[in-house]
Amino acid sequence: MPRLSSLSLGLLLPLFLLFFPQTQVNSLNLPSGHYTATPIPLTPTLTLSIYEASPLTQNTLVETAIAGSPDLPHDDPYGCVLWPASYTISKHFISKIPHALPLKILELGSGTGLASLTASHYNHTVLSTDYSPLPLDLLYHSAISQNLNLDMKLFDITSREPLPSHDVLIAADVMYEPKTGRALAERVVESYKNKGRVIVGDSPGRMGRPAFLERLEELREGGMPEVVFREVEGRTVEGYRDEMICGKGSGSVGVGGKVEVAVLDWYKPGWGEEVVEEKYEEEEEESNVILNKLKSMKIDHTVHSHPPAFTSAELEEYAGSLGRHTKNLFAVSKKIGLVLVCARAEADTNFKGLGTKMGIKGGFSMAKEEVLERVLNVKKGSVGPMSIVNDSEKEVRFILDAGIMDLERVFSHPGRNDFSVGMKPEDLVKYIESTGRSVELIDFDMKEKE
């Protein structure tokens, strides 16, 4: 449930959502005006809705802002409608940020909040901020109507207040003027120095981008990566936009149109591995057994997040770019009991041939799932060689494909199938032997005798 961090009611709202699930309301009447729900398709299977100001409300907000009277409530007219960068950043977030574990996401100048809603949909911990209450009010209703959970806070990027804690900082279309461009540059460097990953999106025509780039170059220190905006093809926003908001003849507005959005994705080399491993350790006590053992043995390894992969084919699709992955079989034989076979994906590991290669009569069959969970403490589809550390009774013999030893680095699941851990083959052998059992090498390339 969304909540303003300053409201004690926020502690009760998640319980309200649990017992009274909400549905999307097509329109919203607030003291500031009338707002309608706009569905935004992000993937073939994901559409999220935001609330946008009606044409009359946009005009009223603009007129009030122009009047500048201290007696009038001033709400941000820019933050009450969607802009192309928000859509593009949301798509970028879906494809580029790991979702296996919850990260802390901070959005600056969230406006209608599409990026925040997207992050919440993927179960990240989200704090949405804006300097104006109106966008946060709209976002509150968008989130509650879609059963999405996020926090909200009034926050001015031009202030001296430190950034709230985060792993990923998002800012879409906030550089409306040089002042906000310079302020955002300072926030970007602040985030970078605190190990944050920064994703900035900017639609065409914003006046603050030159000031942002100039200030960022002034602040950039040695070792920081270059600042490079990449032009990404996005989509125009549809519906009415007051010309005082978007500018006359804006290329950002139009039905079914395309627009180039500048995207900056700025982070330290190795950010993914560092943050993912840190979150992995915090989140999974069971898997910590594996990672902690690797660390205690001072084994050089890397941790990578990817979508859940239940088969070798899925693993190749999601994480094939990392390197060579193992396939792992948990099998049983009446002659010798349980074995864990770790082989190259292309190796011939049929159960009949396995018995022949091991010099025993009779074949193998797949061990029952309940045995897998009892002995190795993993679910089906998540078997990996390092899970053998959970076999405290040493019921399992470990079989390693000799061809793996010829690889420079090998990757396998560390007890769950949405992560892969990479290491040198000789370090994998060292890890297995540390559990008090030998590693039996078998040449799976060897042809069976006729």
N, C-alpha and C positions, 0 to 999 in steps of 0.2 A: 504494500500500500504506500502510495506517495505520502510524504509528510514534510512540512516545514520544520527545519531543525529547531526552531525556537518554540514550537508548539508542543506542550505536554500531551495533547490529544493524539499526537503522532504515535505514541506508544500503544494506544488502544486501537488504532485504525487497522493494523494487520489482522487482529482478531475479528474485527467487523467484516473484513473481506472474506475471511475463512468461512464464516457462517452465512454471509449474505453476498454471494458472488454477483458482480455487476455486469451490465450489458451496455453496449455503446448507445449513447443518446445522440440523435442526429443533429440536434441544435441545443444551444446553451444561451440563456439570458442572464447576463451579469449586470451589475450597476454601470459598468463602462460601455455596455452595448450588447449586440447580438452576434453569436459565433456559431459556425456550422462545422460539423465533422467532415473531414476530407480524408478518404482512404488513400494510402500511399503504398503501392506494390513495390517491394524491395527484392524479393526473390520469387520464383514460381510458386513457392509454398508459404510465403510470408508477406502479409499486408498489414500495416499498422495505420492507425487513424490519429490525426491531430485535429485540433480546433483552430479555425481561422476566422478573422473578423469579417463580417459581411461588408459589402461596399459602403453602406451608410455609416457603419461603425468606423471603418477606416477613415472616411472623410471627417467624422467627428473627432477622432483621435488626432488627426493631422492638424485640424483647426485649433484644437485645444493646445497642442504643443506649440504652434506658431504664436498663439496669443500670449503665451508665456506669463500669464497672470499668476502671482503667488497664491491667489485665492482659489485657483482651479487645481483639481487633481491632475497630475501629468503622468500619463501612461505612455509607454514606448510604442509608437505606431509600427516601427520596424519589426518588433518581436511578436506581432499578432498575426503574421502570415508567414508561409513557408518560402524559403529561398533555395536556389539550386545547390549551393554548397552543402546545405544540411542533408539533402538527398544523397549527394555524391559521397560525403563523409560517412554516412550510414552504410552505404554499399561497401566502401573501403573498409570500414570497421568489421563488417561481416566476414570479408574474405581474408583480411590480413592479421587480425588479432586472434590469438589462441583462446578458445572458449571452453577448454576442458575443465579449468578451474576458475573460480570467481576472482576477477581482478577488481581493483578499486578504480572506478572511472569518474573523472571530474570533467564536467562540461562548463565552459565559460560562455556567457551570453547565450544561453540555451534557446531563447526564443520559444517557438512552438514545441521544441524538445524532441524532434524526430530521432536525433542521434542518441539522446538519453533513453528514449523508449526502446530503441534497438538494442542498446547495451543491456537494459533490464530484461528484455526478452531472452537474451542469452545468459541470464542468471548471474550477471556481474553486479557488484555493489556500486550503485550509481548515486552521485551527488550532482544535481543540476543547479546551476547558479545563473542569476541575472541581476542587473542593477535595478530593474523595475518589477513591481509585484505582478503586473498584468500577465506577462508570459508565464510566470510560475503558476498563476491561478489557472491558466488554460492547460498547462502541462499537468497540473494536479488532476483536473477532470479527465484529461486524456488517459492518464495512467490508471486512475481508479475504474474507469469504464472498461478497461482491457485487462484488469486484474494484474497489473504490473507494479512492481515494488521499487520505489526510489525515494531518495531524500532530496530536499530543496532548501536553498539558502539564498538570501539577498547578498550579493557580492559585487563590488565595483572593481573592475580590473585596474582602474587608474588609482586605486587607494594604495596605502602602504601595508594593508593587511596581508599576512603571508598566505600562500596558497594552502588550502586544505590538503591533507595527505591523499596521495593517489599513485597509481601505477601508470595510468594513461590519461593524458590531458587532451581534451577535444575542444576546438573552437571553430565554428562555421559562420562565415559572414558577419564578423564583428568589427572589421576594419573599415568603418564607414567614414572615418575622418582621420587625419594624421595623428591626433591625440590618442585615439584608441589603437592605432597601428603601432605607435611607439610603446604604449603600455603593454600590448600583447607581446611584443618582442622581449620586454623585460620579464614577463611571465613565462615565456618559452624557455629562456635561459635559466630562470629559477627552477622550473620543472626538470630540465635536463640535469642540473647540478644535484638534484635529489633523485636521480635514477629514473625519472619519468620518460615515457615515450610521448611525443607530442604530435598530434595530427591536426593540421590547420587546413581549412578549406576557404577559398575566396572566389566569389562569383565575379564576372567581368564588371569593370567600371567602378570598383570601390576606391575611394580616394586615399585610403590609409595604407595601401600595400607598399608604395615607395618608402614611406616613413618607417614602416615595419622592417623592411629589408635594410634600410640605412642604419637603423638603431641596432638591429640584430648583428650586423657586421661590426659595429662599434663594441658590442658586448662579447662577441665570439672570441674565445680564448684558444690557445694552442691545444691541439688534440681534439677539438670539437669538429664534427663533420661539416662539410660545406652546406650552405643553405640553398637548396634547389627546389623550386616549385615545379611540379610536373603537371602538364596540362592533361586533364582527364575529360573525356566526353561524358557530359551529364545530360540531364533533361531539363527543359524549361518548366517553370511553374505555370499552372493553369488557373484561370479565374481572374477576377478583377483585382487590380493593384492601383492605388491612388498614385498619380504621377509624382506627387511630392515625396512618396516613399521610394519609388523605384527609378524615377527619372523618366522624362518623356522619351517614348520609343525604345524602352529598355529591351535588350535582347534576352533578358532573363525570363520574360513572360511570353507565353504563347502556347497554343494547343498542340501537343505532340511534337514540339520542337526539340532541337539539340543545342547545347551550349557548352563551351569549354570552361571547365572549373579548374582553378589552380589548386593543387594539393601538395602540402608539405608534410612528410612523414619523417620526423627527426628523432633519432635515438642513438645511444651509444652502441658500438659494435658488441654483439653478444647479449643485447638486452633480453631477447627472447629466452635464451637458455638460462640466464641469471634469474630473471623474474619467475619463469616457469618452475625452475628447480626450487626456488624459495617457496612458492605457493604450494608446490607438490609436497614439500616437507611439512608445511603447516596443515595441509588438508588431509593427508593420508597416513595415519599412524602405521597401518599395515605395510604400506609401501616404504615407509621410513626405515623399516628393517633392512630393506635392500639398499637404499641410498646411504643409510648410516654405515652399513658394512663396507660399501665401496669407499666412503670417506675415511673410515677408520683404517682401511688397508692402504690408503693413499693411492687408490687406483684412479688414473686420469679418465674421466668420463664426461659425457654431455647428455643433457636431458632435453627432449623435444616433445612438444604437444602437437596433436593432430586429431581429426575426428576419429571416433571409435572404429577400429578395423578388426573385423572378425575373421577375415580370410587373408591369405597371402596376396590375392589379387587386390583387395581393398587397401592393404598396407602399401602395396606398390603404387597405387593411385594417390593415396594421401601423403605418403612419406618417402616415395621412391627416390626423390631428389637428395635425400640425406646420404644414401649409400646402400650397401647390401644388408638386407634383413634376413633373419633366420626364420625357418618354419619349425615348429616344435610339436611333437607328438607325445602324448602321454598314453602309453600302451601297457598291456599285461600279457604275460605268457604263463601257461600252466607249469612250465619247466623252471623258470627263473623269477617269476613274479613281475613287479612293476619296473618299467624303464621310462626315462625321459629322453627322447631323441631330439637333438638340436642339429639341424642341417641347413644347407643352402636351399633357397627356394626352389631351385631347379633340380635338386638331387632326387634320385629315385628311392623313395622311402616306403615302398609297398611292404605291407606287414609280412608277407610270405618271404620276400627276399631278405628282410631284416633278420629273420631266424637263420637263414643260410649264411649270411655275412657274419653272424655272431657264432656260427659253428654249432648251433643247437637244432635239434629236430622239432618240427612243429612251428607254426607261425605265431603271430601276435594278433591281438584284437584291441580295439580302443577301450581304454579303461572307463568304467562307469563315471558319470558326472559327480555322483556323491563321493566316490573315492577320490577324485581329483580335488574336490573342495576340502575333504577331510585331511588329505595328506599334504597337498601343496598350498592349501588355503587360497585358491584362485577360482574364478569362474571360467566356464567354457568360453573359448575365444580369447582368453587373456593369458594363456600359458606362455611362459618364457623360461629360459635356462636359469635365471637368477632366483626364480621361485623355489628352487630346490633347497634354499636356505630354511624354508618352513618345514622340511621333512626332518623333524628332530629325531625320529626313530630310525632313520636311515633305511627306509623300506625301498627306496628307489635307486636303481643303477642309472648312471648318467652316460649316454652315448653321444659322442660328438663326431660330426662329419669331418673327416680329415681335410677335406677341401676348404673348410673354414679357415684353417691355419694359414692358407695362402693369401687371405684377404688382408688389406691394410687396416681395415676397421670393420666392425660388425655391429649391427643394431638389433635389438630385441625388446619385447615388452617387459617392464619391471613389475609384473603382477596386475596390470590393468592395460586394456588395449587402446587407450587414448593417449598413451605416452610411449616413446621409444628411448632407450638408453644406448648410447654408442660407446665402444671401447675397442682396444686392440684385442685380437683373438687370444694372445698369450695372457692378457689380463683376465679374460673370461675364464681361461683354464685355472689361473691362480685363484680366482674367486670360488670356483666349484671345488677345488681341492681344499680350500680353507674350511669347507663344511664337513671335512673328515671322510671324504670318499675319493676314489680315483676317477679320472676321466678316461673312458674307453674310446679310443679313436678307431673309426671304421671308414674304409674307403668305399664310399657309396658309388664311385665311378667304376668300381670293379664289376666286370661282367659275370653274371651267374653261369655256372657250369651247366651244360645241357644234360 
